[in-house]
Structures are given as structure tokens and as C-alpha cells.
């Protein structure tokens, strides 16, 4: 199963595509950040994120997608832009009929490190180790890969539950 995780951001939107070949067996397929220039207007930056993401989805054909929910901070303007970024991400994924799951930052951290209060370096460390990545990746890319792993972990849990439910309902 192939999954795309996306860490939304107006300046940098991280993406990570991973594949599962069994329980807790992941392979990194493609990952990086879509960066936009602050010199461009917001609609152009949103369009750049959309077109780049649509091309990535077209190239790698993921079945499922994951995105991080917005956490409440101090800058309401930032939240508005984050919502707009999430909208173009949802649109790009839905245009290819990708099933989307949303996770809070706490859920993502807990899924990858086992601790919801993990710091960004801890998440990055676990992601690079679990995916055998030996190059330095930025925090947006690490978060996106962690989100993709959370999608796979959630899917695996649901499959086990369905299997268990079938066994116990006999």
C-alpha cells in the first residue's frame, strides 16, 4: 500500500510517500518540500503548492493520504493561510480519489515515537531510522513522512480489528 503524508505550510509544504510491505515495514519512495517565495502573492503561492502536489500524486499514485490538523497558535492570519493551504491539498488529493485521514501533531508524534510530546528532532530521528534514510531531511519533510507512517499504522490497526472482529464473531 502506498501512502502520501503532507505537512501543510505556505512557505514550505512537506510531502512524503512511503510504501508498506507488511506490519511496521516501510520503504521511503519520494519525499521533500514544496517551497514558495514570499515575494509572490498568496493565490500564486497556493497555485504553486497545488500544481506541484498534483504532479507528485500523478507520478507516484498513492492510495491513501494523511494531513496534519491545524493547531491553535497566536497569529490568526497564519491560521487563515494554513486553512487555504489545506484546501488546495485536499483538492489535489480528492481529484485523484485519494482517501484522506487527518491527524493532530500529538497523534503523529505518538504514532512514530511512542510519545505525543516528542520534539521535532526526535520525530526526525525516528523517521530517518525507520525508513533507512541516511541523508539530512528538513523538518517539514520529516513531519510529512511521520504523517504517512501514522496513516499506515492506523490502517494496520483497523485491519487487525476487522480480522479480530471476524474471528470473534463466529
Rosetta constraint file for C-alpha pairs under 8 A:
AtomPair CA 1 CA 19 HARMONIC 5.51 0.50
AtomPair CA 1 CA 20 HARMONIC 5.42 0.50
AtomPair CA 1 CA 21 HARMONIC 7.37 0.50
AtomPair CA 1 CA 62 HARMONIC 7.78 0.50
AtomPair CA 1 CA 63 HARMONIC 6.93 0.50
AtomPair CA 2 CA 17 HARMONIC 6.98 0.50
AtomPair CA 2 CA 18 HARMONIC 5.81 0.50
AtomPair CA 2 CA 19 HARMONIC 4.39 0.50
AtomPair CA 2 CA 20 HARMONIC 6.66 0.50
AtomPair CA 2 CA 61 HARMONIC 7.56 0.50
AtomPair CA 2 CA 62 HARMONIC 4.79 0.50
AtomPair CA 2 CA 63 HARMONIC 5.73 0.50
AtomPair CA 2 CA 64 HARMONIC 6.85 0.50
AtomPair CA 3 CA 17 HARMONIC 5.54 0.50
AtomPair CA 3 CA 18 HARMONIC 5.51 0.50
AtomPair CA 3 CA 19 HARMONIC 6.25 0.50
AtomPair CA 3 CA 62 HARMONIC 4.95 0.50
AtomPair CA 3 CA 63 HARMONIC 5.93 0.50
AtomPair CA 3 CA 64 HARMONIC 4.85 0.50
AtomPair CA 3 CA 65 HARMONIC 5.53 0.50
AtomPair CA 3 CA 66 HARMONIC 7.71 0.50
AtomPair CA 3 CA 148 HARMONIC 5.86 0.50
AtomPair CA 3 CA 151 HARMONIC 7.36 0.50
AtomPair CA 3 CA 152 HARMONIC 7.33 0.50
AtomPair CA 4 CA 15 HARMONIC 6.84 0.50
AtomPair CA 4 CA 16 HARMONIC 5.55 0.50
AtomPair CA 4 CA 17 HARMONIC 4.36 0.50
AtomPair CA 4 CA 18 HARMONIC 6.60 0.50
AtomPair CA 4 CA 62 HARMONIC 6.00 0.50
AtomPair CA 4 CA 64 HARMONIC 6.43 0.50
AtomPair CA 4 CA 65 HARMONIC 4.72 0.50
AtomPair CA 4 CA 66 HARMONIC 6.32 0.50
AtomPair CA 4 CA 144 HARMONIC 7.88 0.50
AtomPair CA 4 CA 145 HARMONIC 7.83 0.50
AtomPair CA 4 CA 148 HARMONIC 5.47 0.50
AtomPair CA 5 CA 15 HARMONIC 5.64 0.50
AtomPair CA 5 CA 16 HARMONIC 5.19 0.50
AtomPair CA 5 CA 17 HARMONIC 6.39 0.50
AtomPair CA 5 CA 65 HARMONIC 5.65 0.50
AtomPair CA 5 CA 66 HARMONIC 4.64 0.50
AtomPair CA 5 CA 67 HARMONIC 5.94 0.50
AtomPair CA 5 CA 144 HARMONIC 4.68 0.50
AtomPair CA 5 CA 145 HARMONIC 5.76 0.50
AtomPair CA 5 CA 146 HARMONIC 7.32 0.50
AtomPair CA 5 CA 147 HARMONIC 4.92 0.50
AtomPair CA 5 CA 148 HARMONIC 4.02 0.50
AtomPair CA 5 CA 149 HARMONIC 7.74 0.50
AtomPair CA 5 CA 151 HARMONIC 7.81 0.50
AtomPair CA 6 CA 13 HARMONIC 6.97 0.50
AtomPair CA 6 CA 14 HARMONIC 5.61 0.50
AtomPair CA 6 CA 15 HARMONIC 4.58 0.50
AtomPair CA 6 CA 16 HARMONIC 6.61 0.50
AtomPair CA 6 CA 65 HARMONIC 7.64 0.50
AtomPair CA 6 CA 66 HARMONIC 6.15 0.50
AtomPair CA 6 CA 67 HARMONIC 4.97 0.50
AtomPair CA 6 CA 68 HARMONIC 7.04 0.50
AtomPair CA 6 CA 143 HARMONIC 7.73 0.50
AtomPair CA 6 CA 144 HARMONIC 4.60 0.50
AtomPair CA 6 CA 145 HARMONIC 7.67 0.50
AtomPair CA 6 CA 147 HARMONIC 6.78 0.50
AtomPair CA 6 CA 148 HARMONIC 7.53 0.50
AtomPair CA 7 CA 13 HARMONIC 5.58 0.50
AtomPair CA 7 CA 14 HARMONIC 4.82 0.50
AtomPair CA 7 CA 15 HARMONIC 6.37 0.50
AtomPair CA 7 CA 67 HARMONIC 6.14 0.50
AtomPair CA 7 CA 68 HARMONIC 5.97 0.50
AtomPair CA 7 CA 140 HARMONIC 6.00 0.50
AtomPair CA 7 CA 141 HARMONIC 7.42 0.50
AtomPair CA 7 CA 143 HARMONIC 6.03 0.50
AtomPair CA 7 CA 144 HARMONIC 4.81 0.50
AtomPair CA 7 CA 147 HARMONIC 7.57 0.50
AtomPair CA 8 CA 12 HARMONIC 7.37 0.50
AtomPair CA 8 CA 13 HARMONIC 4.74 0.50
AtomPair CA 8 CA 14 HARMONIC 6.58 0.50
AtomPair CA 8 CA 67 HARMONIC 7.31 0.50
AtomPair CA 8 CA 68 HARMONIC 7.11 0.50
AtomPair CA 8 CA 82 HARMONIC 6.89 0.50
AtomPair CA 8 CA 85 HARMONIC 6.29 0.50
AtomPair CA 8 CA 86 HARMONIC 6.24 0.50
AtomPair CA 8 CA 89 HARMONIC 7.87 0.50
AtomPair CA 9 CA 13 HARMONIC 4.65 0.50
AtomPair CA 9 CA 14 HARMONIC 7.66 0.50
AtomPair CA 9 CA 82 HARMONIC 6.15 0.50
AtomPair CA 9 CA 85 HARMONIC 6.53 0.50
AtomPair CA 10 CA 35 HARMONIC 7.87 0.50
AtomPair CA 10 CA 36 HARMONIC 6.91 0.50
AtomPair CA 10 CA 45 HARMONIC 7.24 0.50
AtomPair CA 10 CA 46 HARMONIC 7.40 0.50
AtomPair CA 10 CA 81 HARMONIC 6.82 0.50
AtomPair CA 10 CA 82 HARMONIC 6.66 0.50
AtomPair CA 10 CA 85 HARMONIC 6.32 0.50
AtomPair CA 11 CA 35 HARMONIC 5.57 0.50
AtomPair CA 11 CA 36 HARMONIC 5.13 0.50
AtomPair CA 11 CA 37 HARMONIC 6.82 0.50
AtomPair CA 11 CA 38 HARMONIC 7.16 0.50
AtomPair CA 12 CA 33 HARMONIC 5.89 0.50
AtomPair CA 12 CA 34 HARMONIC 5.43 0.50
AtomPair CA 12 CA 35 HARMONIC 4.38 0.50
AtomPair CA 12 CA 36 HARMONIC 6.42 0.50
AtomPair CA 12 CA 140 HARMONIC 7.01 0.50
AtomPair CA 13 CA 33 HARMONIC 5.37 0.50
AtomPair CA 13 CA 34 HARMONIC 5.05 0.50
AtomPair CA 13 CA 35 HARMONIC 6.53 0.50
AtomPair CA 13 CA 49 HARMONIC 7.43 0.50
AtomPair CA 13 CA 140 HARMONIC 6.53 0.50
AtomPair CA 13 CA 141 HARMONIC 7.99 0.50
AtomPair CA 14 CA 31 HARMONIC 7.65 0.50
AtomPair CA 14 CA 32 HARMONIC 5.86 0.50
AtomPair CA 14 CA 33 HARMONIC 4.21 0.50
AtomPair CA 14 CA 34 HARMONIC 6.28 0.50
AtomPair CA 14 CA 140 HARMONIC 4.45 0.50
AtomPair CA 14 CA 141 HARMONIC 4.47 0.50
AtomPair CA 14 CA 142 HARMONIC 7.70 0.50
AtomPair CA 14 CA 143 HARMONIC 7.13 0.50
AtomPair CA 14 CA 144 HARMONIC 5.36 0.50
AtomPair CA 15 CA 31 HARMONIC 5.48 0.50
AtomPair CA 15 CA 32 HARMONIC 5.61 0.50
AtomPair CA 15 CA 33 HARMONIC 5.97 0.50
AtomPair CA 15 CA 34 HARMONIC 7.71 0.50
AtomPair CA 15 CA 140 HARMONIC 7.55 0.50
AtomPair CA 15 CA 141 HARMONIC 5.72 0.50
AtomPair CA 15 CA 144 HARMONIC 4.93 0.50
AtomPair CA 15 CA 145 HARMONIC 6.84 0.50
AtomPair CA 16 CA 28 HARMONIC 7.60 0.50
AtomPair CA 16 CA 29 HARMONIC 7.74 0.50
AtomPair CA 16 CA 30 HARMONIC 5.90 0.50
AtomPair CA 16 CA 31 HARMONIC 4.16 0.50
AtomPair CA 16 CA 32 HARMONIC 6.58 0.50
AtomPair CA 16 CA 141 HARMONIC 6.38 0.50
AtomPair CA 16 CA 142 HARMONIC 7.88 0.50
AtomPair CA 16 CA 144 HARMONIC 5.14 0.50
AtomPair CA 16 CA 145 HARMONIC 4.57 0.50
AtomPair CA 16 CA 148 HARMONIC 6.67 0.50
AtomPair CA 17 CA 28 HARMONIC 6.24 0.50
AtomPair CA 17 CA 29 HARMONIC 5.40 0.50
AtomPair CA 17 CA 30 HARMONIC 5.16 0.50
AtomPair CA 17 CA 31 HARMONIC 6.05 0.50
AtomPair CA 17 CA 60 HARMONIC 7.85 0.50
AtomPair CA 17 CA 62 HARMONIC 7.46 0.50
AtomPair CA 17 CA 145 HARMONIC 6.87 0.50
AtomPair CA 17 CA 148 HARMONIC 6.84 0.50
AtomPair CA 18 CA 26 HARMONIC 6.46 0.50
AtomPair CA 18 CA 27 HARMONIC 5.44 0.50
AtomPair CA 18 CA 28 HARMONIC 4.47 0.50
AtomPair CA 18 CA 29 HARMONIC 5.20 0.50
AtomPair CA 18 CA 30 HARMONIC 7.15 0.50
AtomPair CA 18 CA 145 HARMONIC 7.35 0.50
AtomPair CA 18 CA 148 HARMONIC 6.70 0.50
AtomPair CA 18 CA 149 HARMONIC 7.57 0.50
AtomPair CA 19 CA 26 HARMONIC 5.59 0.50
AtomPair CA 19 CA 27 HARMONIC 5.19 0.50
AtomPair CA 19 CA 28 HARMONIC 6.57 0.50
AtomPair CA 19 CA 29 HARMONIC 6.89 0.50
AtomPair CA 20 CA 24 HARMONIC 7.49 0.50
AtomPair CA 20 CA 25 HARMONIC 5.68 0.50
AtomPair CA 20 CA 26 HARMONIC 4.70 0.50
AtomPair CA 20 CA 27 HARMONIC 6.49 0.50
AtomPair CA 20 CA 152 HARMONIC 7.26 0.50
AtomPair CA 21 CA 25 HARMONIC 5.49 0.50
AtomPair CA 21 CA 26 HARMONIC 6.35 0.50
AtomPair CA 21 CA 27 HARMONIC 7.77 0.50
AtomPair CA 22 CA 26 HARMONIC 7.70 0.50
AtomPair CA 23 CA 156 HARMONIC 7.03 0.50
AtomPair CA 24 CA 153 HARMONIC 7.63 0.50
AtomPair CA 26 CA 130 HARMONIC 7.22 0.50
AtomPair CA 26 CA 131 HARMONIC 6.10 0.50
AtomPair CA 26 CA 149 HARMONIC 7.99 0.50
AtomPair CA 27 CA 131 HARMONIC 5.71 0.50
AtomPair CA 28 CA 131 HARMONIC 5.79 0.50
AtomPair CA 28 CA 133 HARMONIC 7.88 0.50
AtomPair CA 31 CA 141 HARMONIC 6.37 0.50
AtomPair CA 31 CA 145 HARMONIC 7.44 0.50
AtomPair CA 32 CA 137 HARMONIC 7.68 0.50
AtomPair CA 32 CA 138 HARMONIC 7.95 0.50
AtomPair CA 32 CA 140 HARMONIC 7.91 0.50
AtomPair CA 32 CA 141 HARMONIC 5.24 0.50
AtomPair CA 33 CA 140 HARMONIC 6.61 0.50
AtomPair CA 33 CA 141 HARMONIC 5.91 0.50
AtomPair CA 34 CA 49 HARMONIC 6.47 0.50
AtomPair CA 34 CA 52 HARMONIC 7.11 0.50
AtomPair CA 34 CA 53 HARMONIC 7.93 0.50
AtomPair CA 35 CA 49 HARMONIC 7.89 0.50
AtomPair CA 36 CA 40 HARMONIC 7.84 0.50
AtomPair CA 36 CA 45 HARMONIC 5.74 0.50
AtomPair CA 36 CA 48 HARMONIC 7.19 0.50
AtomPair CA 36 CA 49 HARMONIC 7.57 0.50
AtomPair CA 37 CA 45 HARMONIC 7.18 0.50
AtomPair CA 40 CA 44 HARMONIC 6.34 0.50
AtomPair CA 40 CA 45 HARMONIC 6.39 0.50
AtomPair CA 41 CA 45 HARMONIC 6.36 0.50
AtomPair CA 42 CA 46 HARMONIC 6.11 0.50
AtomPair CA 43 CA 47 HARMONIC 6.11 0.50
AtomPair CA 44 CA 48 HARMONIC 6.13 0.50
AtomPair CA 45 CA 49 HARMONIC 6.34 0.50
AtomPair CA 46 CA 50 HARMONIC 6.18 0.50
AtomPair CA 46 CA 84 HARMONIC 7.51 0.50
AtomPair CA 46 CA 85 HARMONIC 6.30 0.50
AtomPair CA 46 CA 88 HARMONIC 6.90 0.50
AtomPair CA 47 CA 51 HARMONIC 6.07 0.50
AtomPair CA 47 CA 88 HARMONIC 7.85 0.50
AtomPair CA 48 CA 52 HARMONIC 6.03 0.50
AtomPair CA 49 CA 53 HARMONIC 5.96 0.50
AtomPair CA 49 CA 85 HARMONIC 7.72 0.50
AtomPair CA 49 CA 88 HARMONIC 7.48 0.50
AtomPair CA 49 CA 89 HARMONIC 7.81 0.50
AtomPair CA 50 CA 54 HARMONIC 5.97 0.50
AtomPair CA 50 CA 88 HARMONIC 5.58 0.50
AtomPair CA 50 CA 89 HARMONIC 6.42 0.50
AtomPair CA 50 CA 92 HARMONIC 6.23 0.50
AtomPair CA 51 CA 55 HARMONIC 6.17 0.50
AtomPair CA 52 CA 56 HARMONIC 6.30 0.50
AtomPair CA 53 CA 57 HARMONIC 6.12 0.50
AtomPair CA 53 CA 89 HARMONIC 7.39 0.50
AtomPair CA 53 CA 92 HARMONIC 6.74 0.50
AtomPair CA 54 CA 58 HARMONIC 6.07 0.50
AtomPair CA 54 CA 92 HARMONIC 5.39 0.50
AtomPair CA 54 CA 93 HARMONIC 7.50 0.50
AtomPair CA 55 CA 59 HARMONIC 6.11 0.50
AtomPair CA 56 CA 60 HARMONIC 6.22 0.50
AtomPair CA 57 CA 61 HARMONIC 5.37 0.50
AtomPair CA 57 CA 62 HARMONIC 6.58 0.50
AtomPair CA 57 CA 92 HARMONIC 7.97 0.50
AtomPair CA 57 CA 93 HARMONIC 7.48 0.50
AtomPair CA 57 CA 96 HARMONIC 7.81 0.50
AtomPair CA 62 CA 98 HARMONIC 7.13 0.50
AtomPair CA 63 CA 98 HARMONIC 5.47 0.50
AtomPair CA 63 CA 99 HARMONIC 6.76 0.50
AtomPair CA 64 CA 98 HARMONIC 5.24 0.50
AtomPair CA 64 CA 99 HARMONIC 4.85 0.50
AtomPair CA 64 CA 100 HARMONIC 6.02 0.50
AtomPair CA 64 CA 101 HARMONIC 7.82 0.50
AtomPair CA 64 CA 151 HARMONIC 7.66 0.50
AtomPair CA 65 CA 93 HARMONIC 7.38 0.50
AtomPair CA 65 CA 98 HARMONIC 6.26 0.50
AtomPair CA 65 CA 99 HARMONIC 6.01 0.50
AtomPair CA 65 CA 100 HARMONIC 4.71 0.50
AtomPair CA 65 CA 101 HARMONIC 6.22 0.50
AtomPair CA 65 CA 148 HARMONIC 7.02 0.50
AtomPair CA 65 CA 151 HARMONIC 7.20 0.50
AtomPair CA 66 CA 100 HARMONIC 5.56 0.50
AtomPair CA 66 CA 101 HARMONIC 4.76 0.50
AtomPair CA 66 CA 102 HARMONIC 5.64 0.50
AtomPair CA 66 CA 103 HARMONIC 7.24 0.50
AtomPair CA 66 CA 147 HARMONIC 5.87 0.50
AtomPair CA 66 CA 148 HARMONIC 5.87 0.50
AtomPair CA 66 CA 150 HARMONIC 7.85 0.50
AtomPair CA 66 CA 151 HARMONIC 5.98 0.50
AtomPair CA 67 CA 100 HARMONIC 7.45 0.50
AtomPair CA 67 CA 101 HARMONIC 6.47 0.50
AtomPair CA 67 CA 102 HARMONIC 5.05 0.50
AtomPair CA 67 CA 103 HARMONIC 6.38 0.50
AtomPair CA 67 CA 144 HARMONIC 7.82 0.50
AtomPair CA 67 CA 147 HARMONIC 6.57 0.50
AtomPair CA 68 CA 102 HARMONIC 5.69 0.50
AtomPair CA 68 CA 103 HARMONIC 5.03 0.50
AtomPair CA 68 CA 104 HARMONIC 5.64 0.50
AtomPair CA 68 CA 105 HARMONIC 6.41 0.50
AtomPair CA 68 CA 147 HARMONIC 7.03 0.50
AtomPair CA 69 CA 102 HARMONIC 6.06 0.50
AtomPair CA 69 CA 103 HARMONIC 5.75 0.50
AtomPair CA 69 CA 104 HARMONIC 5.09 0.50
AtomPair CA 69 CA 105 HARMONIC 7.16 0.50
AtomPair CA 70 CA 79 HARMONIC 7.50 0.50
AtomPair CA 70 CA 82 HARMONIC 7.37 0.50
AtomPair CA 70 CA 83 HARMONIC 7.78 0.50
AtomPair CA 70 CA 104 HARMONIC 7.49 0.50
AtomPair CA 71 CA 104 HARMONIC 7.66 0.50
AtomPair CA 71 CA 105 HARMONIC 7.84 0.50
AtomPair CA 72 CA 79 HARMONIC 7.74 0.50
AtomPair CA 73 CA 79 HARMONIC 7.90 0.50
AtomPair CA 75 CA 79 HARMONIC 6.74 0.50
AtomPair CA 76 CA 80 HARMONIC 6.42 0.50
AtomPair CA 77 CA 81 HARMONIC 6.45 0.50
AtomPair CA 78 CA 82 HARMONIC 6.08 0.50
AtomPair CA 79 CA 83 HARMONIC 6.10 0.50
AtomPair CA 80 CA 84 HARMONIC 6.37 0.50
AtomPair CA 81 CA 85 HARMONIC 6.22 0.50
AtomPair CA 82 CA 86 HARMONIC 6.17 0.50
AtomPair CA 83 CA 87 HARMONIC 6.17 0.50
AtomPair CA 84 CA 88 HARMONIC 6.56 0.50
AtomPair CA 85 CA 89 HARMONIC 6.30 0.50
AtomPair CA 86 CA 90 HARMONIC 6.07 0.50
AtomPair CA 87 CA 91 HARMONIC 6.17 0.50
AtomPair CA 88 CA 92 HARMONIC 6.13 0.50
AtomPair CA 89 CA 93 HARMONIC 6.26 0.50
AtomPair CA 90 CA 94 HARMONIC 5.95 0.50
AtomPair CA 90 CA 100 HARMONIC 7.90 0.50
AtomPair CA 91 CA 95 HARMONIC 6.01 0.50
AtomPair CA 92 CA 96 HARMONIC 7.03 0.50
AtomPair CA 93 CA 97 HARMONIC 6.44 0.50
AtomPair CA 93 CA 98 HARMONIC 5.29 0.50
AtomPair CA 93 CA 99 HARMONIC 7.83 0.50
AtomPair CA 93 CA 100 HARMONIC 7.63 0.50
AtomPair CA 94 CA 98 HARMONIC 5.52 0.50
AtomPair CA 94 CA 99 HARMONIC 7.50 0.50
AtomPair CA 101 CA 151 HARMONIC 6.91 0.50
AtomPair CA 103 CA 107 HARMONIC 5.88 0.50
AtomPair CA 103 CA 108 HARMONIC 6.30 0.50
AtomPair CA 103 CA 147 HARMONIC 7.42 0.50
AtomPair CA 103 CA 150 HARMONIC 7.89 0.50
AtomPair CA 104 CA 108 HARMONIC 6.38 0.50
AtomPair CA 105 CA 109 HARMONIC 6.20 0.50
AtomPair CA 105 CA 116 HARMONIC 7.85 0.50
AtomPair CA 106 CA 110 HARMONIC 6.09 0.50
AtomPair CA 106 CA 116 HARMONIC 4.56 0.50
AtomPair CA 106 CA 117 HARMONIC 6.67 0.50
AtomPair CA 107 CA 111 HARMONIC 6.02 0.50
AtomPair CA 107 CA 116 HARMONIC 6.34 0.50
AtomPair CA 107 CA 150 HARMONIC 7.78 0.50
AtomPair CA 108 CA 112 HARMONIC 6.34 0.50
AtomPair CA 108 CA 116 HARMONIC 7.49 0.50
AtomPair CA 108 CA 146 HARMONIC 6.31 0.50
AtomPair CA 108 CA 147 HARMONIC 5.77 0.50
AtomPair CA 108 CA 150 HARMONIC 5.78 0.50
AtomPair CA 109 CA 113 HARMONIC 5.71 0.50
AtomPair CA 109 CA 114 HARMONIC 6.94 0.50
AtomPair CA 109 CA 115 HARMONIC 6.17 0.50
AtomPair CA 109 CA 116 HARMONIC 4.94 0.50
AtomPair CA 109 CA 117 HARMONIC 7.01 0.50
AtomPair CA 109 CA 118 HARMONIC 6.04 0.50
AtomPair CA 109 CA 123 HARMONIC 6.49 0.50
AtomPair CA 109 CA 146 HARMONIC 7.51 0.50
AtomPair CA 110 CA 114 HARMONIC 4.30 0.50
AtomPair CA 110 CA 115 HARMONIC 4.40 0.50
AtomPair CA 110 CA 116 HARMONIC 4.23 0.50
AtomPair CA 110 CA 117 HARMONIC 7.63 0.50
AtomPair CA 110 CA 118 HARMONIC 7.64 0.50
AtomPair CA 111 CA 115 HARMONIC 7.71 0.50
AtomPair CA 111 CA 116 HARMONIC 7.95 0.50
AtomPair CA 111 CA 149 HARMONIC 7.60 0.50
AtomPair CA 111 CA 150 HARMONIC 5.56 0.50
AtomPair CA 111 CA 153 HARMONIC 7.14 0.50
AtomPair CA 112 CA 123 HARMONIC 6.84 0.50
AtomPair CA 112 CA 126 HARMONIC 6.76 0.50
AtomPair CA 112 CA 127 HARMONIC 7.24 0.50
AtomPair CA 112 CA 146 HARMONIC 6.27 0.50
AtomPair CA 112 CA 149 HARMONIC 7.02 0.50
AtomPair CA 112 CA 150 HARMONIC 6.90 0.50
AtomPair CA 113 CA 118 HARMONIC 7.02 0.50
AtomPair CA 113 CA 122 HARMONIC 7.34 0.50
AtomPair CA 113 CA 123 HARMONIC 6.40 0.50
AtomPair CA 113 CA 126 HARMONIC 6.47 0.50
AtomPair CA 118 CA 122 HARMONIC 6.06 0.50
AtomPair CA 118 CA 123 HARMONIC 6.73 0.50
AtomPair CA 119 CA 123 HARMONIC 6.53 0.50
AtomPair CA 120 CA 124 HARMONIC 6.15 0.50
AtomPair CA 120 CA 139 HARMONIC 6.96 0.50
AtomPair CA 121 CA 125 HARMONIC 6.00 0.50
AtomPair CA 122 CA 126 HARMONIC 6.25 0.50
AtomPair CA 123 CA 127 HARMONIC 6.12 0.50
AtomPair CA 123 CA 142 HARMONIC 7.10 0.50
AtomPair CA 123 CA 143 HARMONIC 7.36 0.50
AtomPair CA 123 CA 146 HARMONIC 7.29 0.50
AtomPair CA 124 CA 128 HARMONIC 6.12 0.50
AtomPair CA 124 CA 137 HARMONIC 7.84 0.50
AtomPair CA 124 CA 139 HARMONIC 6.90 0.50
AtomPair CA 124 CA 142 HARMONIC 5.20 0.50
AtomPair CA 124 CA 143 HARMONIC 7.36 0.50
AtomPair CA 125 CA 129 HARMONIC 6.19 0.50
AtomPair CA 126 CA 130 HARMONIC 5.92 0.50
AtomPair CA 127 CA 131 HARMONIC 6.00 0.50
AtomPair CA 127 CA 133 HARMONIC 7.96 0.50
AtomPair CA 127 CA 142 HARMONIC 6.48 0.50
AtomPair CA 127 CA 145 HARMONIC 6.83 0.50
AtomPair CA 127 CA 146 HARMONIC 6.24 0.50
AtomPair CA 128 CA 132 HARMONIC 5.60 0.50
AtomPair CA 128 CA 133 HARMONIC 4.67 0.50
AtomPair CA 128 CA 134 HARMONIC 6.89 0.50
AtomPair CA 128 CA 142 HARMONIC 7.82 0.50
AtomPair CA 129 CA 133 HARMONIC 6.50 0.50
AtomPair CA 137 CA 141 HARMONIC 6.22 0.50
AtomPair CA 137 CA 142 HARMONIC 6.40 0.50
AtomPair CA 138 CA 142 HARMONIC 6.27 0.50
AtomPair CA 139 CA 143 HARMONIC 6.01 0.50
AtomPair CA 140 CA 144 HARMONIC 6.14 0.50
AtomPair CA 141 CA 145 HARMONIC 6.19 0.50
AtomPair CA 142 CA 146 HARMONIC 6.11 0.50
AtomPair CA 143 CA 147 HARMONIC 6.13 0.50
AtomPair CA 144 CA 148 HARMONIC 6.30 0.50
AtomPair CA 145 CA 149 HARMONIC 6.22 0.50
AtomPair CA 146 CA 150 HARMONIC 6.18 0.50
AtomPair CA 147 CA 151 HARMONIC 6.35 0.50
AtomPair CA 148 CA 152 HARMONIC 6.46 0.50
AtomPair CA 149 CA 153 HARMONIC 6.06 0.50
AtomPair CA 150 CA 154 HARMONIC 6.02 0.50
AtomPair CA 151 CA 155 HARMONIC 6.10 0.50
AtomPair CA 152 CA 156 HARMONIC 6.06 0.50
AtomPair CA 153 CA 157 HARMONIC 6.24 0.50
AtomPair CA 154 CA 158 HARMONIC 6.21 0.50
AtomPair CA 155 CA 159 HARMONIC 6.16 0.50
AtomPair CA 156 CA 160 HARMONIC 6.21 0.50
AtomPair CA 157 CA 161 HARMONIC 6.17 0.50
AtomPair CA 158 CA 162 HARMONIC 6.18 0.50
AtomPair CA 159 CA 163 HARMONIC 6.12 0.50
AtomPair CA 160 CA 164 HARMONIC 5.94 0.50
AtomPair CA 161 CA 165 HARMONIC 5.89 0.50
AtomPair CA 162 CA 166 HARMONIC 6.20 0.50
AtomPair CA 163 CA 167 HARMONIC 6.36 0.50
AtomPair CA 164 CA 168 HARMONIC 6.15 0.50
AtomPair CA 165 CA 169 HARMONIC 5.96 0.50
AtomPair CA 166 CA 170 HARMONIC 6.75 0.50
